Amino acid sequence: MPRSNKFSKIVQISFLSIILMLVGCTSTEAESQQVEQSFTDIHNDFWAKNEVTQLVNMGIINGYPDKQFRPSVEVSRGQAANLMTGALKLPEAAYEPIFKDVSSKSSHLKGAMATYKAGIFLGKEDGTFGVGDSLTREQMATVITRAFNLQDTGEEIHFTDENRISESHREGVKILAQHGITTGKEDGSFDPKTPVNRATYVVFLHRAMVKTGMIKEQLSVEFKPAQTFGKYETIRTERNFAEVPVSETAKTYLRSNQYLQYAGEKTVKHPHATDKVYTYKIGGIPSVAVTVTKRELPNGDYFLFTELKNNQRLPITVDLIQTENGVTRSLLHTYDRFPIKKVTDGTFGFDITTYPTGIFEETSPEGIKSQKMIGKAYQSKALTKSYANGSASHTRELLSETEAFSGVKLGDSQLSVYHLQSRGYDIVDQWILVSKEELFSTKKEMDDWMLESAINYKKRNKWYTAQGPYNKMATTIEPMPESGRGYGRNLLLVKEDRVMAKYLDTKERYYESLLYNSYANLDVFRGSSTYWETEVTSTYLKGLFGLTAPFVDTRFNEQIALFLYNGGKAFGHSDYNVGLKNYADLLVSQRKKGNIISVGPNAFYIPDYFPSKQKVKTHTSMNHQLGGMNILLLAYQEFKDPVYLETANSIHAALVKDVDKWIRPDGDIWYKVSPDHTFVGRDYTHLTLEDLIHSYEMWSEIDPSKVAVFEKMIRSKAGYMDRNEKGYTTKIKNGLERIGMPELLPAGTEHTDAL
């Protein structure tokens, strides 16, 4: 099959896609009974439900991929021609240049040629077939009369508006009425010029088939109640569809109010995931597109990231639709069972994001459960600030977070809809994680995670994209919109530390899939480099040093190296230590580059940030320095290269020399030391104590004689926290127990995340 046919499958779903097949059977006995609803817009109160249902059950007609029939949509002449060709099984007719509006590549070619040869459609006086013209009631009468070879019975037929019926169609209208296929309107008129809609056409077709003995009319049907999820709504108007080949078990479509055109696909391989990216242009506008990225994970799960990017002042709706058969039970577990208590943070302002929609669970006839984690839709605007040095800072202004999911279960068929609404000049993101298995082994574990996500909503990812998660940025970044809703890709949250801890503790499938996704996101973020640079400018650092994005944040790179190291070992990855070596090498190289704060011979600190464009030396904070030193010690243990230990010893020597300067009068630790050796700033509440404990443990394994300086700072920091009841993290509690100092546990509340 040609590539374009295999992958684009642009489905021109309109009435021409209703497949009419005359089945090779005579009349069939039927009784009134309850049946499953086939279409969400053909219900028990719909006037043509019996006709539509009978032809559907017989396989004669079909609807749209979104389980709708759209009975009020008008039928065009081209669609009606294709329909009749299938209904009567007309022989295929070769192309002839008969009609001006039917080319050899026209989607109406088969129907136009076949019905013309059969004498059903004769074309128009202007030399066109009129493929796009609506089929009127009088034209329909003639078409059905010719198609089913209905004869004049001689009965007199009169309509109050028969003078409005075209001369060429009067006989067809009369014969149709003679056979009882039409009775006209209640007021005695026929209304000949009104376009025919889908429901009316099906009813007339059904009557003609009954009258000619092709089928036997069945008794009335009663639909079983359909189960709906979210704010499911039917769409009465025409829509355009494109099939996206993301699954062998579920049909996936894009549905839009604009024309969809396949624009290509590509495969991008990451170390532990593979992206298949499908792109569709919208409305024929190059700058407007929807991208569907299927991220295949090693455990068989996959993410679907849908991005609608609209650079025009044009409202656009795109829905991702999935249909699955063989579903006996559907259930939605929502996050909103656990309300969020919103607070305004002095550093980050107000975060309007919440959490995903929830887990949608489907059960097969064999009792096997599969689950999807469903994200909400995020509408945003891309913001960029460029600098004279050629660098730039990138953020997003979040305009809204909305529920995207709705669905309906019709019999054993489950339809899921994910709604993306663009207002113009914006980007809309939505995601789902699909698994053939249960994401959580117990309801308790699922509920615990949802509750934790509500409590820590600021530090749990929920706005996922194929480029990584977006989260609320500190108010001290640029560009920051006037609304204060500045969001960006924070490297500390791209790596899912809390998820890693949960996975190591529980081995739950959901955490495993999030970790694989995190590895892919880190790979996307890093690009071709061996380390990670931020893409957002901090006005704090810009004011101090003139530092703008991109730059290396040592703490971010340290944490990422550990994340990849620990996670890779847990998953058995052969490349688990590559990030560790790359970052350790980067730290070692700073001495030769002169990017250090010297304290004495072979005693120095490595600054927190490495600018990409500017030549400037920044400060060193205690938590960054400890983190870098610990990375060097781990690299020494892993690779046995003495250069790592040598650099770690130099940092240790600087700490020993300055230990009394680092300790504040109140027992806390100063935040940073400037290049001029000035100590300033209030330290983090918990983070540095976690780092000090880790440094104590690392040196205990390599050279126990070096731990004294860390014990001194641990006792001072923990004492300050205890006196002020600052509380502690689970990591601090466990760490103090491991190093034999549990009595130093600070008074106060236990936290899962460091402050």
Residue pairs with C-beta under 8 A, 6 or more apart in sequence:
4 262
6 245
7 245
7 262
7 265
7 278
8 242
8 262
9 242
9 243
9 245
9 262
10 242
10 243
10 260
10 261
10 262
11 17
11 65
11 241
11 242
11 243
11 253
12 107
12 240
12 241
13 64
13 65
13 239
13 240
13 241
14 73
14 76
14 79
14 238
15 73
15 75
15 76
15 79
15 80
15 83
15 198
15 201
16 78
16 79
16 82
16 83
16 107
16 108
16 111
17 62
17 64
18 61
18 62
18 63
18 83
18 198
19 61
19 62
19 86
20 60
20 61
20 83
20 84
20 86
20 87
20 205
21 59
21 60
21 86
21 87
21 89
22 60
22 87
22 88
22 89
22 214
23 58
23 59
23 60
26 213
26 216
27 213
27 215
27 216
28 215
28 216
28 218
29 216
30 54
30 216
30 218
30 219
31 219
32 219
32 220
32 221
32 222
33 221
33 222
34 221
34 222
34 223
34 224
35 53
35 57
35 221
35 222
35 223
35 224
36 223
36 224
36 410
36 411
36 412
37 43
37 223
37 224
37 226
37 410
37 411
38 52
38 53
38 56
38 63
38 67
38 69
38 410
39 52
39 56
39 63
39 67
39 68
39 69
39 410
40 67
40 68
40 226
40 232
40 234
40 408
40 410
40 415
41 68
41 69
41 70
41 71
41 234
41 236
42 48
42 49
42 52
42 53
42 69
42 71
43 49
43 223
44 222
44 223
46 52
46 71
46 199
47 199
48 71
48 199
48 200
48 202
48 203
49 221
49 223
50 218
50 220
50 221
51 202
51 203
51 206
51 207
52 61
52 69
52 71
52 199
52 202
53 221
54 206
54 215
54 217
54 218
55 61
55 202
55 205
55 206
56 62
56 63
58 215
60 87
61 202
63 69
63 70
64 70
64 239
64 241
65 241
65 243
65 251
65 253
65 255
65 321
65 323
66 235
66 239
66 241
66 253
66 255
66 319
66 321
66 415
66 417
67 323
67 408
67 410
67 413
67 415
68 234
68 235
69 198
69 199
70 198
70 235
70 236
70 237
70 238
71 197
71 198
71 199
71 202
72 197
72 198
72 199
72 236
73 197
73 198
73 236
73 237
73 238
74 134
74 135
74 195
74 196
74 197
74 198
75 83
75 134
75 135
75 195
75 196
75 197
75 198
75 201
76 131
76 132
76 133
76 134
76 135
77 121
77 129
77 130
77 131
77 132
77 133
77 134
77 135
77 139
78 107
78 108
78 111
78 112
78 129
78 130
78 131
78 132
79 108
79 111
79 135
80 111
80 121
80 135
80 140
80 143
80 201
81 108
81 111
81 112
81 114
81 115
81 120
81 121
81 129
81 131
82 108
82 110
82 111
83 111
83 201
84 90
84 111
84 115
84 120
84 121
84 143
84 147
85 110
85 111
85 114
85 115
87 147
87 205
88 118
88 147
90 114
90 115
90 117
90 118
91 114
91 117
92 110
92 113
92 114
93 110
93 113
93 114
93 116
93 117
94 113
95 104
95 109
95 113
96 113
98 113
98 116
98 123
98 129
99 112
99 116
99 123
99 127
99 128
99 129
99 131
100 126
100 127
100 128
101 128
101 129
101 130
101 131
101 132
102 108
102 109
102 112
102 113
102 129
102 131
103 109
106 112
106 131
108 129
108 131
112 121
112 129
112 131
115 121
116 122
116 123
116 129
119 146
120 143
120 146
120 147
121 129
121 143
123 129
123 130
124 130
134 195
134 196
135 143
135 195
135 196
135 201
136 192
136 193
136 194
136 195
136 196
137 190
137 191
137 192
137 193
137 194
137 195
137 196
137 200
138 165
138 166
138 169
138 172
138 173
138 190
138 192
138 193
139 169
139 196
140 196
140 200
140 201
140 204
141 169
141 172
141 173
141 175
141 176
141 182
142 168
142 169
142 171
142 172
142 173
143 172
144 150
144 172
144 176
144 181
144 204
144 205
144 208
145 171
145 172
145 175
145 176
146 172
147 208
148 208
148 209
148 211
148 212
150 175
150 176
150 178
150 179
150 181
150 208
150 211
150 212
151 175
152 171
152 174
152 175
152 178
153 175
153 178
153 179
155 178
157 173
157 174
157 177
157 178
159 165
159 173
159 177
159 184
159 188
159 189
159 190
160 187
160 188
160 189
161 189
161 190
161 191
161 192
162 170
162 173
162 190
164 192
164 193
165 173
165 190
165 192
166 192
169 192
173 182
173 190
173 192
176 182
176 204
177 183
177 184
177 190
179 208
179 211
180 207
180 211
181 204
181 207
181 208
181 211
182 190
182 204
184 190
184 191
185 191
196 204
206 215
206 217
209 215
210 216
210 217
224 411
226 408
226 409
226 410
227 330
227 408
227 409
228 406
228 407
228 408
228 409
229 330
229 332
229 360
229 405
229 406
229 407
229 408
229 409
230 332
230 357
230 403
230 405
230 406
230 407
231 403
231 406
232 406
232 407
232 408
232 417
233 406
237 257
239 255
239 256
239 257
240 255
240 256
240 257
240 258
240 259
240 260
241 253
241 254
241 255
241 260
242 253
242 254
242 260
242 262
242 280
243 251
243 252
243 253
244 252
244 253
244 254
244 278
244 292
244 320
245 252
245 278
246 252
246 276
246 278
246 292
246 294
246 302
246 304
247 322
247 434
249 324
250 322
250 323
250 324
251 322
251 323
251 324
252 292
252 304
252 320
252 321
252 322
253 320
253 321
253 322
254 260
254 280
254 290
254 292
254 318
254 319
254 320
254 321
255 318
255 319
255 320
255 321
256 282
256 290
256 316
256 317
256 318
256 319
257 316
257 317
258 282
258 283
258 288
258 314
258 316
259 282
259 283
259 284
260 280
260 281
260 282
260 290
261 280
261 281
261 282
261 284
262 278
262 279
262 280
263 279
263 280
263 281
263 289
264 279
265 276
265 277
265 278
265 279
266 276
266 277
267 274
267 275
267 276
267 277
268 274
268 275
268 277
269 275
270 519
270 520
270 523
270 524
271 519
271 520
271 523
271 573
271 575
272 297
272 298
272 516
272 519
272 520
272 571
272 573
273 295
273 296
273 297
273 298
273 516
273 517
273 519
273 520
274 295
274 296
275 293
275 294
275 295
275 296
275 466
275 520
276 293
276 294
276 296
277 291
277 292
277 293
277 294
277 466
278 291
278 292
278 293
278 294
279 289
279 290
279 291
280 289
280 290
280 291
280 292
281 288
281 289
282 288
282 289
282 290
282 308
282 310
282 316
282 318
283 314
283 316
285 312
285 314
287 311
287 312
288 309
288 310
288 311
288 312
288 314
288 316
289 308
289 309
290 306
290 307
290 308
290 309
290 318
290 420
291 305
291 306
291 307
291 309
291 466
292 304
292 305
292 306
292 320
293 303
293 304
293 305
293 306
293 307
293 466
294 302
294 303
294 304
295 302
295 303
295 304
295 305
295 466
295 517
295 520
296 302
297 303
297 513
297 516
297 517
298 516
299 509
299 512
299 513
299 516
300 435
300 436
300 437
301 433
301 434
301 435
301 436
301 509
301 513
301 516
302 433
302 434
303 431
303 432
303 433
303 434
303 464
303 513
303 517
304 320
304 431
304 432
304 434
305 429
305 430
305 431
305 464
305 465
305 466
306 318
306 320
306 418
306 420
306 429
306 430
306 431
307 427
307 428
307 429
307 465
307 466
308 316
308 318
308 420
308 422
308 427
308 428
308 429
309 427
310 316
310 422
310 424
310 425
310 426
310 427
310 428
311 425
312 424
312 425
313 424
313 425
314 422
314 424
315 421
315 422
315 423
315 424
316 421
316 422
316 424
317 419
317 420
317 421
317 422
318 420
318 422
318 428
319 417
319 418
319 419
319 420
320 417
320 418
320 420
320 430
321 415
321 416
321 417
321 418
322 415
322 416
323 413
323 414
323 415
323 416
324 362
324 413
324 414
324 416
325 412
325 413
325 414
326 364
326 365
326 412
327 362
327 363
327 364
327 409
327 412
327 413
327 414
328 363
328 364
328 365
328 412
329 362
329 363
330 360
330 361
330 362
330 363
330 407
330 409
330 414
331 360
331 361
331 363
332 357
332 358
332 359
332 360
332 361
333 358
333 359
333 360
333 361
333 443
333 446
333 450
334 357
334 358
335 354
335 355
335 356
335 357
335 358
335 450
335 453
335 454
336 358
337 447
337 450
338 447
338 450
338 451
338 453
338 454
339 454
340 354
340 355
340 454
340 457
342 350
342 351
344 350
345 351
345 458
347 474
347 475
347 476
348 458
348 472
348 473
348 474
348 475
349 472
349 475
349 484
350 484
351 457
351 458
351 472
352 398
352 400
352 401
352 485
353 378
353 398
353 401
353 457
353 462
353 463
353 471
353 472
353 487
354 376
354 401
354 454
354 457
354 462
355 450
355 453
355 454
355 457
355 460
355 462
356 373
356 374
356 375
356 376
356 453
356 462
357 374
357 375
357 376
357 403
357 404
357 405
358 373
358 374
358 450
359 371
359 372
359 373
359 374
359 439
359 440
359 446
360 371
360 372
360 374
360 405
360 407
360 416
361 369
361 370
361 371
361 438
362 369
362 370
362 371
362 414
363 369
364 370
365 412
369 437
369 438
370 434
370 435
370 436
370 437
370 438
371 435
371 437
371 438
371 439
371 440
372 416
372 432
372 433
372 434
372 435
373 432
373 433
373 439
373 510
374 404
374 405
374 418
374 432
375 404
375 430
375 431
375 432
375 462
375 463
375 464
376 401
376 402
376 403
376 404
376 430
376 462
376 463
377 400
377 401
377 402
377 403
377 404
377 418
377 419
377 420
377 421
377 428
377 429
377 430
378 398
378 400
378 401
378 428
378 429
378 430
378 463
378 470
379 398
379 399
379 400
379 402
379 421
379 422
379 423
379 426
379 427
379 428
380 396
380 397
380 398
380 399
380 426
380 427
380 428
380 429
380 470
380 487
381 396
381 397
381 399
381 425
381 426
381 427
381 481
382 394
382 396
382 427
383 394
383 395
383 396
383 397
383 479
383 481
383 486
384 392
384 393
384 394
384 479
385 392
385 393
385 478
385 479
385 537
386 392
387 393
387 548
387 613
389 548
389 613
389 614
390 613
391 548
391 549
391 550
391 612
391 613
392 549
393 477
393 478
393 479
393 535
393 536
393 537
393 548
393 549
394 488
394 535
394 536
394 549
395 473
395 477
395 478
395 479
395 480
395 486
395 487
395 488
395 536
396 427
396 470
396 486
396 487
396 488
397 481
397 483
397 485
397 486
397 487
398 463
398 470
398 485
398 487
399 423
399 426
399 485
401 463
402 421
404 418
404 419
404 420
404 430
405 416
405 417
405 418
405 419
406 416
406 417
406 419
407 414
407 415
407 416
407 417
408 414
408 415
409 415
418 430
418 432
419 430
420 428
420 429
420 430
421 428
422 428
429 463
429 464
429 465
431 464
431 465
433 439
433 510
433 513
433 517
435 509
435 513
437 509
438 509
439 446
439 508
439 509
439 510
439 513
440 446
440 449
440 508
440 509
440 510
441 508
441 509
445 506
445 508
449 502
449 510
452 460
452 752
453 460
453 462
456 498
456 752
456 753
458 471
458 472
459 493
459 498
459 753
460 498
461 469
461 471
461 493
461 496
462 469
463 469
463 470
463 471
463 487
464 517
466 524
467 489
467 521
467 524
467 525
468 489
468 494
468 521
468 522
468 524
468 525
469 489
469 493
469 494
469 521
470 487
470 488
470 489
471 487
471 488
471 489
471 490
471 493
472 485
472 486
472 487
473 480
473 486
473 487
473 488
473 490
473 536
474 538
475 484
475 486
476 538
476 539
476 540
477 486
477 488
477 536
477 537
477 538
477 539
478 536
478 537
478 539
478 542
479 486
480 486
488 535
488 536
489 525
489 535
489 536
491 525
491 532
491 534
491 553
491 556
491 559
491 560
492 555
492 556
492 559
494 518
494 521
494 522
494 525
495 518
495 522
495 559
495 560
495 563
495 564
496 514
496 515
496 518
496 563
497 559
497 563
498 752
498 753
499 511
499 514
499 515
499 518
500 511
500 515
500 563
500 566
500 567
500 570
502 508
502 511
503 511
503 512
503 515
503 570
504 566
504 570
515 567
515 571
518 563
519 564
519 567
522 532
522 560
522 563
522 564
525 532
526 532
530 582
530 586
531 552
531 557
531 582
531 583
531 586
532 552
532 553
532 556
532 557
532 560
533 549
533 550
533 551
533 552
533 612
534 549
534 550
534 551
534 552
534 553
534 556
535 549
535 550
536 549
537 547
537 548
537 549
538 547
541 547
541 551
541 609
541 618
542 548
544 618
544 619
545 609
545 611
545 614
545 616
545 617
545 618
546 614
546 616
547 609
547 611
547 614
547 616
547 618
548 613
548 614
550 612
550 613
551 609
551 610
551 611
551 612
552 586
552 609
552 610
552 612
553 608
553 609
554 587
554 606
554 607
554 608
554 609
554 610
554 624
554 627
554 628
555 608
555 623
555 624
555 627
557 583
557 586
558 583
558 624
558 627
558 628
558 630
558 631
559 627
560 579
560 583
561 579
561 580
561 582
561 583
561 584
561 631
562 580
562 631
562 634
564 576
564 578
564 579
564 580
565 576
565 577
565 579
565 580
565 634
567 573
567 576
568 575
568 576
568 577
569 576
577 638
577 639
580 631
580 634
580 635
580 638
581 635
581 638
581 639
583 631
584 631
584 632
584 634
584 635
584 644
586 610
587 606
587 628
587 631
587 632
587 647
588 632
588 643
588 644
588 647
590 596
590 606
590 607
590 610
591 604
591 647
591 650
595 606
595 607
595 610
595 617
596 604
596 605
596 606
596 607
597 604
597 605
597 606
597 607
597 617
597 620
597 673
597 675
597 677
598 604
599 605
599 653
599 654
599 657
599 658
599 677
600 653
600 654
600 657
602 649
602 650
602 653
603 650
603 653
603 654
603 656
603 657
604 650
604 651
604 654
605 620
605 625
605 651
605 654
605 673
606 620
606 624
606 625
606 628
606 651
607 617
607 618
607 619
607 620
607 675
608 618
608 619
608 620
608 621
608 624
608 672
609 618
611 618
617 675
618 675
619 672
619 673
619 674
619 675
620 672
620 673
621 671
621 672
621 681
622 662
622 669
622 670
622 671
622 672
622 683
622 688
622 691
623 683
623 684
623 687
623 688
623 691
625 651
625 655
626 688
626 691
626 692
626 694
626 695
627 691
628 651
629 648
629 651
629 652
629 695
630 691
630 694
630 695
630 698
632 644
632 645
632 647
632 648
632 651
633 644
633 645
633 648
633 698
633 699
633 702
634 698
635 641
635 644
636 642
636 644
636 645
636 648
636 702
637 701
637 702
645 702
652 699
652 706
652 709
655 662
655 709
656 709
658 673
659 709
659 712
659 713
661 670
661 673
661 679
662 669
662 670
662 673
662 679
662 713
663 669
663 670
663 712
663 713
663 716
664 670
664 683
664 720
666 720
667 716
667 717
667 719
667 720
667 723
668 682
668 683
668 716
668 717
668 720
669 683
669 688
669 713
669 716
669 717
670 679
670 680
670 681
670 683
671 680
671 681
671 682
671 683
671 684
672 679
672 680
672 681
673 679
674 680
683 717
684 754
684 755
685 721
685 726
685 727
685 754
685 755
686 721
686 726
686 727
686 728
686 729
686 732
686 751
686 754
686 755
687 754
687 755
688 717
689 714
689 717
689 718
689 721
689 728
689 732
690 729
690 731
690 732
690 735
690 754
692 710
692 713
692 714
692 717
693 714
693 732
693 735
693 736
693 738
693 739
694 735
695 710
696 707
696 710
696 711
696 714
696 739
697 735
697 738
697 739
699 706
699 707
699 710
700 707
700 739
711 741
714 741
714 744
715 741
715 744
718 736
718 741
718 744
718 745
718 746
719 744
720 726
721 727
721 728
721 746
721 748
722 744
722 745
722 746
722 747
725 746
725 747
725 748
726 746
726 748
727 746
727 747
727 748
727 749
727 750
727 751
728 745
728 746
728 748
728 750
728 751
729 750
729 751
729 752
729 753
729 754
730 750
730 751
730 752
731 754
732 745
732 746
733 745
733 750
736 742
736 744
736 745
